[in-house]
Amino acid sequence: MPIDQKAIEAMYKGLTARTRSRLNLAVKVIVEAKERGGKVVAVVGSGPNIHEGVTTLIAELIHKGLIDGVSTSSAVINHEMAGTLEKVKRFDGEVFGFETGKLPCDGQFEVSMISKARLEAYQKEIYIDTGLYHRMKRAKGNIIIKVAGNMAYPTGLRTERLARDILALSKRCGLPFEQVAGYGADPYTMIGAGALKNVPVLVTVPQMIGGGEVGLAVGDSIPVSERCQRVAELLNSADVIIESALALSQEIHDGPFELFTGHGIWSDWEGGWTYSLREKKIVRIDLDPNLEKAWNKERESGMVSDAVHKGLPKTKSMRIPFRMEMSGFARIPGSVPVVGDIGEIWPIMATKVAEALGVKLDLMSYKQSLPAGQEFREWIVRKVAPVDRERMFSAVREFTAGSR
């Protein structure tokens, strides 16, 4: 898919001077890290990262060696298993004949607008009421693009059932759910790219509750303590950590093994393994301008550290709505706040980093409200496929044979 340089340039020119300055700094630290052989890890939330095509772009950056690991949410794993984005028809479920009490709060039901070939492939795995399915497709409603594998029939149901199979394989092999799912996933999903390039893609503990059966299976696949260790090792391996549309990052930083802002003091006290964020560069892409304010107050007067030292509520002392994750972020010396829309920041950042390192990218995401962004979303619907169950089982058999 050709890259629209004019769209990239227009998005960059539309940023505020401060955001451009912060973005340029972020590009600089990423390029410097890669030039000295360092690693870059993305810590990605759900919703917006899928809608804006950022997860698909990150998959491309994994293939090109620019991203060396990912930490994300079980909801993202769910959506990538189903093909990332899909077209669905939303219709009035009560009028259709479903019980009101079993419908979502808006009363809408969704049906996946999939091809005959894909429907037949799903039918080999699960029972699908084809008469019901075709009645749903004929129902009066609106067709939209949204995250795949969520509420729509039969894609969502197929993903739920597939999660149980993946969980069984994960337990048999002693592997995280995400890795096993990645063996059958599309190369332009983060889990698929990670499996192909042997790059870790892991769900964090605070983000393990989404995605229905997928979230449960992710949590059950390996022990929580092992998951925390794996995520900590991933972050420890990074020279640069990019946080994107992410909530609860304090619990990711402030885990049981991190010394600088976290509770790793006790693991260290007891002779256990620990790591530190002290020397890390952390780029956080966030729409909240209070992130910049908290970061500035710490740089100007140490106000965040002072509140921690005195045991004072930071919201009252700084007079801003203070999210918990701002505390650790503001106190990390190498943190870089980029206040802006991830749909704009990621493609600009990826383009500039690739150009500086002489890497040719083969696709690009854009802000979804732009024509280029709408075209990219359509491309994802057409080109990014759901997990191939047979390919996944075959890969697991090869993995098992190779580990004997």
N, C-alpha and C positions, 0 to 999 in steps of 0.2 A: 504494500500500500504506500504510494508516494507521500512524502512528508510535505505539508503545506507550510513553507517557510514564512509566507506573508502572515499567516495566522499566528505563528510563533512570535514574529516581530510585533504584531499588533497587540498581542497579550502583554508583551514585555513593556511596550510604550504606555500601556494603560495602567501599569502599576504606579503606586506613589513612589516618590524619590526615596523615602526611607525603606520601603519594601524592596526596591531595586538594589539598594545598597546592601541590605541584609542578604538578599538572594545572591548577589555577586560574591559576598563573603562565604556563603555556603558552598557555592561552586568552587571557590578557591581551596577551601579545606578538603573537599572531596577529591579534587584533582591532585592536590599535594599528597594526600594519603595514597591514592592509586599509583602515582608516579614512584613512590618509595616502596611499592609492593604491599601496601596496607589493605585492609578490608573495610567494606561499607555494608552495614546492615540496616534494613528498613524495618521499622516497627509500625504496623499499619492497622488502623481501626477498620470498621466494616463500612456500612452504607455508602457514604460519599466516594470512597476509594473504588468501589465497584462501579457506581453510576458514572463517574467521571472517566472511566477507563484506566485509572491509575494502576490497578492490579495487573491489567494486561500489559501496560507499559513496563511495570516492574519485571514481569516475565521476560520481556525483550531485553531488559537490562541485565537479567541473570544470564541469558544466553550470550550476551556480549561481554560478560565478565566485569560488569560495572557494579552489580549488587551481589554480595557474597553470602547473604543469608536474610531470612525474613521471619519476623514474629508477627502473628496476626490473630484474628478471632475465629471461633468455630463457625460463626455465621458466614464469613468469607469462604471457609472451606466448603460449607454447604453450597454456596452459590457457584463456586468454581467446579464442584463435582457435577453440577447440572448445566455447565456451559457458560457461566458468568452472567450473561444477560439473555433474556428471551422475550418473545412477543406473547402477550396474554390478552385474552378478552375478559373484561370485568363486567359482570351482569348482576342484576338483582336476584339474590339467592332465594328470598322468600317468594317472590313472584314465580320463580322457577319451580319451587316446590319443596325446598329444604326447610327444616325446622328453624325458626328464628333464633331460638336459644343456642343452637349449635353453629351459628354463623358469627363471623367477626362483628365488631361493634357497628360497622357501617352497613352491615347486611349484604355486602358484596361477596360473590364467589368468583373464582378465576379459573379459566381453562387455558392450557398451553396451546398455542397455535403452531403445532409441529407438523413436520412432513409425514406422509404415509410411511416412508421407509423408517423413520425414527419411531413412529408409533408401533410398527411391526417388531422393531428391535426390542422395545420395552415389553411387548407382549410375550417375548421369549423368557422374560425374567419374572414378571408379575402379572396377575390377572387384571385386565382392564375391561371395564364394561364399555364396549365400543358403541353400543346404542346410546348410552348415557353421554359418552364423550361427544358424539356427533350432534346430539341434541344441545349440548352446552355450546358447541361451536356455532350453532345456528341461533342461539339466544341473542336477544337485542342487548347490545352493550358497546363499550369502547375498547378498541385495541390499543395497547400501550406497550412500550419497552420497559421492563423492570428487571430487578435481580432475579436470576433463575433459581429453580429448585426451592421455592418458598411456599406459597399458598396455592399454586396452580395445579390442577389435575391434568395429566397424571405425573407431570415432572416432579412435583413435590413429593408425591407418594413414592415414586420410584427411588428418589434420593433417600427417603426414610428407610425403605427396605434394604437398599444397597448398603446403608451405614451398618446394618447388623452383620452383613457378610464381611465387610471390611474390618469390623471389630474382631470377628473370629480369627481372621487372618493375622491381624495385628498381635493378638494374644499368642497365637501359635508361633509367630516369628520374633516376638519380643521387640516390636517396632512401634513407633508412634502411628496413630491412625492416619495422620497427614501424609506420612511417607508412603504408606501402603496405597492410599487413595491416589497419590501422585503417580504411581506406576501405571495407572490406567487413564490418567488425566490428559487433557489437551496440552500440547507444548506451550500454548499461549495463556495458560493459567500459571499462577505462582507455584502451585503444588506440582504441576506437570513439568515446568522448567526446572524446579528444584530436584525432582527425581532424575531427570535427564542429565543434569550437570553436577549431581551429587552435592547440592547446596541445601543446607537445612532450612525447612519451612515449618515453624512450630507455633502452635496456639499457646498464648500466655494463660496463666491461671485466672486472672481477672476477666479475661475475654472468653471463658470456656462455657458460657451458659446459653449462647445463641444457637440457632440452627436446628432446633427440635432434637430428633434422634441423633443427628450428627454431633451436636454438642455433648450429649450424654456419652456417645461412643468415643469421642475424642478424650473425654475425661476418664473413661474406663479403660482405655487402651494401654496406658502405662501409669504407674503410681504418680501421685502429685509431687512427691519429693523428687522423683526422677525427672519429671517435667520441669520443675524449678531449676534443677541442676543443669539440664540441657539448655534452657533459656539463658541461664546465667553464663554458661560457657560460650554461648553464641554471642552475647553482649560483650563478654570479655575478649573475644576474638576480634572485635571491631575496633578500628581506629576512629571511624565516624558512624554515628547512629542517626538515622533520619526518622523522625516521628511524624506520622501523617494522619490527620483527622482522628486523633486518638484520645480516648478518655481513660482514666484510671492508670496513667503511666507511672504515677508515684508508686503503686504497688508492684510495677514491673521493675523500676529502679530499686525501690526500697524492699528488696527481697531478703531472703535468709542468708545470702552469700555476699552481699555488696557492702563494702566498708565505708565509703565516703559519705553517703547520705542515708544508708540503710542499717539494717539490724545484723549485718554480717559480723559485728563485733563479737557476738556470742559464739558463732561458728569458729571464728579465729581463736577466741579464748579457749575453746575446747579442742583446739588443734586441727580443726577442719579446714577444707579448702575455701578460699574467699577470692574476690576480685574487687577492683575499685574503678569508679567512674571518674576519678580525679583528673586523669590525663585524657579522657575521651572528649571528642568533639561531638556535641549533640545538636543537630539541626531540628527544630520543631516547627512544622508548618501548621498554623492555627489561625482561625478567623477571629479569635478573641483578642481585642486590643489590650485587655488587662494583663495578658501574658507579657507584652512589651513593657507595660507600666511596672509590673512586679520585677522584671528583669532589670530595668533601669534603676529602680529604687535600691536594689541590692548592689548594683555597680556604683551608684552615687554615694550611698551612705551605709551599706550593709544592713538595711532595714529588715530584710527577711531573716538573716542570721541573728540579728539582735532580738527579733521576736521569738525565735527558737530558743535563744539563750535565756531569755526572761520568762519563757513559758506563756507568752501572750498570744491571744487570738490574732492572726495576721490580718483578717478582714477588718477588724477595728483599728489596729495600729496603722495600717496603710490606707484605710478608707477606700478600698476597692473590693468588688466581689472576687474573693480569693479561692480558686480551685486548689485542692490539695496538691495536685501534681506540679503546681507552679513553684512550690517550695524547693523541692529537690532540683528542678530544672534551673531556677534562678541562682542557686548556690554552686552549681557546677561551673568551674572557671571557663571551660570551653564551650558553653552553650551558646547557640545562635538562634534567636527567635525570628521567624519569618512570618509576619502577620499577613495572610492572604489566602485566596481560594486555591485549594489543592489542584483544582482543574486547570488553573493557570500556572501555578508554581512548578508542579512536577514536569510538564512538558518543556518549559523554559529551562529549568535546571538540567534535565536530561540532555537537551540539545546542546547547551553550553559545555557541559562536562564531556560529552562525546566529541564535540569539536576540538576541545582542548587536548584530548587524549588521542585524537586521530582515529576514532572509532565510528564506523558507519552504522547508523540505526536503520532498520528496515520498516519500522512502523512508529507511529507517534499518537499519543492521546491529545485531546484538546478540551477546553472548557465546553461542557455539553450544550450550553446555550448557543454556541457558534455553529454555523453550517458545517465546519470541519468536525466539530464534536459530535453533531448529529450523525454525520456520515460514518464516523468511527464507531459509534454505538451500533449502527446498522451492520457494520462489518463484523463486530463481535457476535451479534445475533447469528449472522450467516456462517461465520468461519470457526468460531470457538465451540467445540463439541463437548458434550457431557462425557463423564468417565466411561471408558470402554471396559466393561466388566471382564470380558474374556482376556483382553490384553493385560489387565491387572492381575488376574489369576496366573497367567502365563509368566509374568515378571516375578511374581512371588515364588513360583515353583523354581525359577532359575536362581533367585536369591537364596532360597532354602538349600538347593543343590550345591551352590557355591560355598555356602557356609559350613558344609559338613566336613 
